[in-house]
Amino acid sequence: MTTTAKLISVLKDELKAAHVTYAELGRRLDMAESSVKRMFAKADMPLSRIDAICAALKLDFSELARRVADAQPLLSELTLAQEKAVVGDRKLLLVAICVLSHWTLEQITQNYLMSEAETIKYLVQLDRLGFIELRPMNRYRLKVAKTFRWRPHGPVMNFFRDHALNDYFAGGFDREDESLVLVHGSISKSLAPLFVERLQRVAQDFAQQHLADQKLGEQHREGYTLLLAMRSWEFAPFQQIRR
């Protein structure tokens, strides 16, 4: 569906919500009802006509465009080329991770050695990649789904495997608010997906709590990294002594 068709679809919804018939809209536009019906049926019209309809419905065009943008399908993952672009610049990767955590421009510049202009430059790059929609006052809207993940064998995950995993597991995990659990067992293959779903729900709960706690002052929050995993696996040295 083209952008124009999407705009027209939203206009149809506005007509219904406002209880405005094609006949009434035609009178406001000085057009015959049949012409209005044909115009909407074709799902194609010049922007000047869309502007006129917006004016007739007392609807701001920018609000209409925003609703169309909000209705766009969210990304569940980036393309290989997009991930290469993100991981190709460490600061761009940092800003991408920050926006996934819904950090503001101010939070990024306060916590990292990056100027406002530099951070905005990276926000613009993420906007061009389709990762966010940059808005006035340097605010943004994420364009990725709640189920977004980095490609399992893509550039970003490979980067973390090479540079972050050892650093992460080097921690003691010995504080009261930390935990490292390693469990091995054999279970029914049919049940394994259920455990994966449980892990995904825990991750979603963590993400939702992060959003809810943004209203708290920074002195009441602590940065945590939750790492959940489940796979069919045997330690390589054990595999070497299998019969």
C-alpha positions as CSV (number, residue, x, y, z in Angstrom):
1,M,0.0,0.0,0.0
2,T,1.4,3.4,-1.0
3,T,1.8,6.3,1.5
4,T,-1.1,8.1,-0.2
5,A,-3.3,5.1,0.1
6,K,-2.5,4.9,3.8
7,L,-3.3,8.5,4.3
8,I,-6.7,8.0,2.5
9,S,-7.4,4.9,4.7
10,V,-6.8,7.1,7.8
11,L,-9.1,9.7,6.4
12,K,-11.8,7.1,5.9
13,D,-11.5,6.3,9.6
14,E,-11.8,10.0,10.5
15,L,-15.0,10.3,8.4
16,K,-16.5,7.4,10.3
17,A,-15.4,8.7,13.7
18,A,-16.8,12.1,12.9
19,H,-20.0,10.6,11.4
20,V,-19.5,12.5,8.2
21,T,-21.0,10.9,5.1
22,Y,-19.6,11.1,1.6
23,A,-22.6,13.4,0.8
24,E,-21.7,15.8,3.6
25,L,-18.0,15.8,2.7
26,G,-19.0,16.5,-0.9
27,R,-21.0,19.6,0.2
28,R,-18.0,20.8,2.2
29,L,-15.7,20.3,-0.8
30,D,-18.2,21.5,-3.4
31,M,-18.2,18.1,-5.1
32,A,-20.8,15.5,-6.0
33,E,-21.2,12.6,-3.7
34,S,-20.4,10.2,-6.5
35,S,-17.1,12.0,-7.2
36,V,-16.1,11.7,-3.5
37,K,-16.9,8.0,-3.5
38,R,-14.9,7.4,-6.7
39,M,-12.0,9.4,-5.2
40,F,-11.9,7.3,-2.1
41,A,-12.5,4.0,-4.0
42,K,-9.4,4.7,-6.2
43,A,-7.3,5.3,-3.0
44,D,-5.4,7.9,-4.9
45,M,-5.7,11.7,-4.9
46,P,-3.3,14.7,-5.0
47,L,-2.0,16.1,-1.8
48,S,-3.9,19.3,-2.4
49,R,-7.2,17.3,-2.2
50,I,-6.0,15.5,0.9
51,D,-5.2,19.0,2.4
52,A,-8.8,20.1,1.5
53,I,-10.3,17.1,3.1
54,C,-8.2,17.7,6.3
55,A,-9.4,21.3,6.4
56,A,-13.0,20.1,5.9
57,L,-12.6,17.7,8.8
58,K,-10.6,20.2,10.9
59,L,-7.8,17.7,11.0
60,D,-4.2,18.8,11.0
61,F,-2.2,17.2,8.2
62,S,0.9,16.6,10.4
63,E,-1.3,14.7,12.8
64,L,-2.6,12.6,9.9
65,A,1.0,11.9,8.8
66,R,2.0,11.0,12.3
67,R,-0.9,8.5,12.6
68,V,0.2,6.9,9.3
69,A,3.8,6.7,10.5
70,D,2.6,5.1,13.8
71,A,0.7,2.5,11.9
72,Q,3.7,1.4,10.0
73,P,4.8,-2.2,10.8
74,L,7.6,-2.1,13.4
75,L,10.9,-3.8,12.7
76,S,11.6,-7.1,14.4
77,E,15.2,-7.0,13.3
78,L,17.5,-5.0,11.1
79,T,18.8,-6.0,7.7
80,L,22.4,-7.3,7.5
81,A,23.5,-4.0,5.9
82,Q,21.8,-2.0,8.6
83,E,23.5,-4.0,11.4
84,K,26.9,-3.6,9.6
85,A,26.3,0.2,9.6
86,V,25.4,0.2,13.3
87,V,28.3,-2.0,14.5
88,G,30.7,-0.2,12.2
89,D,30.8,2.8,14.6
90,R,31.1,2.0,18.3
91,K,29.4,5.3,19.3
92,L,26.5,4.6,16.9
93,L,26.1,1.2,18.5
94,L,26.1,2.8,21.9
95,V,23.4,5.3,21.0
96,A,21.3,2.5,19.4
97,I,21.5,0.5,22.7
98,C,20.6,3.7,24.6
99,V,17.5,4.4,22.5
100,L,16.4,0.8,22.9
101,S,16.5,1.6,26.6
102,H,14.5,4.8,25.9
103,W,17.3,7.1,27.1
104,T,16.8,10.8,26.2
105,L,19.4,12.9,24.5
106,E,20.2,14.5,27.9
107,Q,20.7,11.2,29.6
108,I,23.2,10.0,26.9
109,T,25.3,13.2,27.0
110,Q,25.2,13.2,30.8
111,N,26.5,9.7,31.1
112,Y,28.9,9.4,28.2
113,L,31.7,11.6,26.8
114,M,29.6,12.7,23.8
115,S,28.5,16.3,23.0
116,E,24.9,17.1,22.2
117,A,25.8,17.8,18.5
118,E,27.6,14.5,18.2
119,T,24.8,12.6,19.8
120,I,22.2,14.3,17.5
121,K,24.4,13.2,14.5
122,Y,24.0,9.6,15.6
123,L,20.3,10.0,16.2
124,V,20.0,11.3,12.7
125,Q,21.9,8.2,11.4
126,L,19.5,5.9,13.3
127,D,16.6,7.8,11.8
128,R,18.0,7.3,8.3
129,L,18.4,3.6,9.1
130,G,14.7,3.4,10.0
131,F,15.6,2.5,13.6
132,I,13.9,5.5,15.1
133,E,11.7,8.4,13.9
134,L,13.4,11.6,15.0
135,R,11.0,14.3,16.2
136,P,11.1,18.0,17.2
137,M,13.3,18.9,20.2
138,N,15.5,15.9,19.4
139,R,12.9,13.5,20.8
140,Y,12.3,10.2,18.9
141,R,10.0,7.3,18.5
142,L,11.3,3.8,18.3
143,K,10.4,2.0,15.1
144,V,11.3,-1.5,16.4
145,A,8.8,-4.0,17.8
146,K,8.8,-5.2,21.4
147,T,10.1,-8.5,20.0
148,F,13.0,-6.8,18.3
149,R,16.3,-8.7,18.4
150,W,19.7,-8.5,16.8
151,R,20.2,-11.0,14.1
152,P,21.4,-14.3,15.8
153,H,24.5,-14.6,13.6
154,G,24.6,-11.0,12.5
155,P,27.3,-8.3,13.0
156,V,26.0,-7.0,16.3
157,M,25.7,-10.4,18.0
158,N,29.1,-11.4,16.6
159,F,30.5,-8.2,18.1
160,F,29.1,-9.0,21.5
161,R,30.3,-12.6,21.3
162,D,33.8,-11.3,20.5
163,H,34.0,-8.4,22.9
164,A,31.3,-8.5,25.6
165,L,30.5,-12.0,26.8
166,N,33.8,-12.6,28.6
167,D,33.5,-9.1,30.2
168,Y,30.0,-9.9,31.3
169,F,30.7,-13.3,32.8
170,A,33.9,-12.0,34.5
171,G,31.6,-10.5,37.1
172,G,31.2,-12.2,40.5
173,F,27.4,-12.3,40.4
174,D,27.7,-12.3,44.2
175,R,25.6,-9.3,45.1
176,E,22.1,-9.7,46.5
177,D,20.7,-8.1,43.3
178,E,22.7,-10.4,41.0
179,S,22.4,-14.0,39.9
180,L,24.0,-16.5,37.7
181,V,22.3,-19.8,37.3
182,L,23.5,-22.7,35.1
183,V,21.1,-25.6,34.9
184,H,21.5,-28.7,32.7
185,G,18.9,-31.3,32.0
186,S,17.1,-33.4,29.5
187,I,13.5,-32.6,28.9
188,S,10.8,-33.4,26.3
189,K,11.5,-31.6,23.0
190,S,7.8,-30.6,22.9
191,L,8.2,-28.8,26.2
192,A,11.3,-26.8,25.3
193,P,9.5,-24.1,23.4
194,L,7.3,-23.5,26.5
195,F,10.4,-22.7,28.5
196,V,11.6,-20.4,25.8
197,E,8.3,-18.5,26.0
198,R,8.8,-18.2,29.7
199,L,12.2,-16.7,29.2
200,Q,10.8,-14.3,26.7
201,R,8.1,-13.2,29.2
202,V,10.7,-12.5,31.8
203,A,12.6,-10.4,29.3
204,Q,9.4,-8.5,28.5
205,D,8.6,-8.0,32.2
206,F,12.1,-6.6,32.7
207,A,11.7,-4.2,29.7
208,Q,8.3,-3.0,30.9
209,Q,9.6,-2.4,34.4
210,H,12.4,-0.3,32.9
211,L,9.9,1.9,31.2
212,A,7.7,2.2,34.3
213,D,10.7,3.2,36.5
214,Q,11.8,6.0,34.2
215,K,9.7,8.3,36.4
216,L,12.0,7.6,39.3
217,G,15.0,9.8,40.0
218,E,18.3,8.4,38.8
219,Q,19.4,7.9,42.5
220,H,16.7,5.3,42.8
221,R,17.6,3.3,39.7
222,E,20.5,1.0,38.9
223,G,21.6,-0.2,35.5
224,Y,21.3,-4.0,35.0
225,T,21.8,-6.3,32.1
226,L,19.6,-9.3,31.9
227,L,21.0,-12.2,29.8
228,L,18.7,-15.1,29.2
229,A,19.6,-18.1,27.0
230,M,18.5,-21.6,26.3
231,R,19.9,-24.0,23.7
232,S,20.8,-27.6,23.0
233,W,24.5,-27.6,23.9
234,E,27.3,-29.6,25.4
235,F,30.6,-28.2,26.5
236,A,33.2,-28.8,23.7
237,P,35.7,-30.6,26.0
238,F,32.9,-33.0,27.1
239,Q,32.1,-33.7,23.5
240,Q,35.7,-34.7,22.8
241,I,35.5,-37.6,25.3
242,R,32.1,-38.9,24.2
243,R,32.0,-42.5,23.0
